[in-house]
């Protein structure tokens, strides 16, 4: 009986912690991607967790694009952005005050740090 109680308690705590971590990504996040030659490309995403699934929009100067194949597992997440000729996979990790994100675009692996948009 005591072992069952401890196992159930541990499961509840881990599950609650996972949902708390997932909630932290909701909202708008901004940053920039450093490109070769010291150029920067602005990044902006709006994320939403819906029934444990990551959904949202990537905002670009050319227009908004819905993210696809979004998943979140605790602090780790992944999704894709449709781009001409295919898709750009993104993976990342949610931290207390930022998101670290890796993406692949036209075979190039890049990294960006995003901050929550407080405006």
C-alpha positions in Angstrom: 0.0 0.0 0.0 2.8 2.4 0.9 4.7 1.6 -2.3 1.6 2.2 -4.4 1.1 5.6 -2.7 4.7 6.6 -3.3 4.6 5.5 -6.9 1.3 7.4 -7.6 2.6 10.5 -5.8 5.8 10.4 -7.9 3.8 10.1 -11.1 1.5 13.0 -10.1 4.5 15.2 -9.3 6.3 14.4 -12.6 3.2 14.9 -14.6 2.4 18.2 -13.0 6.0 19.4 -13.5 5.7 18.4 -17.2 2.5 20.4 -17.7 4.0 23.4 -15.9 7.0 23.3 -18.2 4.8 23.0 -21.3 2.8 26.1 -20.3 5.9 28.3 -20.3 6.2 28.3 -24.1 2.7 29.8 -24.8 2.9 33.3 -26.3 5.0 35.3 -28.6 8.8 34.8 -28.8 11.3 36.9 -30.7 15.0 36.9 -31.6 17.3 36.8 -34.6 19.2 34.3 -36.5 22.9 35.1 -37.2 23.7 34.5 -40.8 27.0 34.2 -42.6 28.6 37.7 -43.0 27.3 39.0 -39.7 23.8 39.5 -41.1 20.8 38.9 -38.9 17.4 37.6 -39.8 14.5 38.5 -37.5 12.6 35.5 -36.0 9.2 35.7 -34.4 6.9 32.8 -33.3 3.6 32.6 -31.5 3.3 29.2 -29.7 0.3 27.6 -28.1 0.0 24.2 -26.3 -3.3 22.6 -27.2 -4.0 19.2 -25.6 -0.3 18.5 -25.2 0.4 19.4 -28.8 2.5 22.4 -29.9 0.8 24.6 -32.4 1.4 28.2 -33.6 2.7 30.5 -36.2 6.0 31.6 -37.5 6.0 35.3 -38.4 8.2 36.4 -41.3 8.5 39.5 -43.5 7.0 37.5 -46.3 3.9 36.5 -44.2 2.8 34.2 -41.4 3.2 30.4 -41.7 1.5 27.8 -39.5 3.9 25.4 -37.8 3.4 21.7 -38.5 4.2 18.5 -36.7 4.5 20.3 -33.4 5.4 18.2 -30.3 6.4 19.1 -26.8 7.8 16.8 -24.1 8.6 18.6 -20.9 11.1 21.4 -21.8 11.9 20.0 -25.2 10.0 20.7 -28.4 10.1 20.2 -32.1 8.1 21.4 -35.1 8.5 22.2 -38.8 8.0 25.2 -41.0 6.9 24.7 -44.6 9.4 26.4 -46.9 9.7 26.4 -50.7 11.0 23.0 -51.7 10.3 21.2 -48.4 10.3 22.0 -44.8 12.6 23.4 -42.1 12.8 21.3 -39.0 13.2 23.1 -35.7 14.1 21.6 -32.3 14.5 23.4 -29.0 14.5 23.7 -25.3 12.5 26.0 -23.1 14.5 27.7 -20.3 13.2 30.0 -17.5 13.7 33.2 -19.5 14.5 32.1 -23.1 14.2 29.4 -25.7 17.3 27.8 -27.4 16.3 26.6 -30.8 18.2 24.7 -33.6 16.9 24.7 -37.1 17.9 23.4 -40.5 17.3 25.5 -43.6 18.5 24.4 -47.1 21.0 22.0 -45.4 22.5 24.6 -43.1 22.3 24.0 -39.3 21.7 27.2 -37.4 21.0 28.2 -33.8 18.9 31.0 -32.3 18.0 32.2 -28.8 14.5 33.7 -28.4 13.1 35.8 -25.7 9.4 36.2 -24.7 7.9 39.3 -26.4 6.6 41.5 -23.5 5.0 44.1 -25.7 
